[in-house]
Amino acid sequence: MIKTALVLGGSSEIAQAVLTELRKQGLERAVLTVRTPQELVGVVDSLIPGVELTTTHWDATEPSGSAQVVSEAAQILGFIDLVICAVGMLGHHAGRGMAEESIDLMVQTNFAGPAVALSVAAEFLVTQDKPAALLVLSSVAAARPRKSNFVYGSTKAGLDSFARGLGDALVGTPVRVIVLRPGFVRSRMTVGLDPAPFASNPEQVAVQAARALGRTRSKEVVWIPSKLGPLFALFTNLPSALWRKIAADR
């Protein structure tokens, strides 16, 4: 049973929905990391009723702080059952024309920083010598780059690959890694954007995440909705010219 959680990216609607879903299964306490205190000012106490929440500072662009935030969370929670990595920047139209600084920020926020934090967290979870999990929020964008968002897609692909490799490296330990690959998710971050086919909402993602965490032998990669799995198995092998037509400017 998952009773405690550390969330990297505490303002994420998907992460908050996962905590809400896990509350039904016994979640009691969670630490939410935020880059700036203003992100959750005045709302922490009402975010997930029944779950004791604590916020702490962590910035993905400052990876040297990862060990400290994991240590602080362990002191607060006593034992970390779950680490959710949900930090990231939205990637719509993250393609040609991005400034050098914007590209660097997206790489640091979506890949480099989370990768360091996941590595640190994994090593700590192993030392607990009890079952624990790392839940990593990836994206269908990781499966194949599109011209409209190849910068975003490449950062998600990097994190996705890192997480799956980390999961392989943790085999034989009590720690497992689950990668979530949702399609378009209707949320505050996507307000005003035209939903892609098979769009979902944070609550639907959360249900699938909780189910995966509840299984003794869960899937290493969870597509949301599940039909995206076989669909992208086809898409990833399409000729480039055909893929460009299908992806268009979406």
Secondary structure, 3 states (H helix, E strand, C coil): CCCEEEEECCCCHHHHHHHHHHHCCCCCEEEEEECCHHHHCCCHHHHCCCCEEEEEECCCCCHHHHHHHHHHHHHHHCCCCEEEECCCCCCCCCCCCCCHHHHHHHHHHHHHHHHHHHHHHHHHHHHHCCCEEEEEECCHHHCCCCCCCHHHHHHHHHHHHHHHHHHHHCCCCCEEEEEEEECCECCHHHCCCCCCCCCECHHHHHHHHHHHHHCCCCCCEEEECCCHHHHHHHHCCCCHHHHHHHHCCC
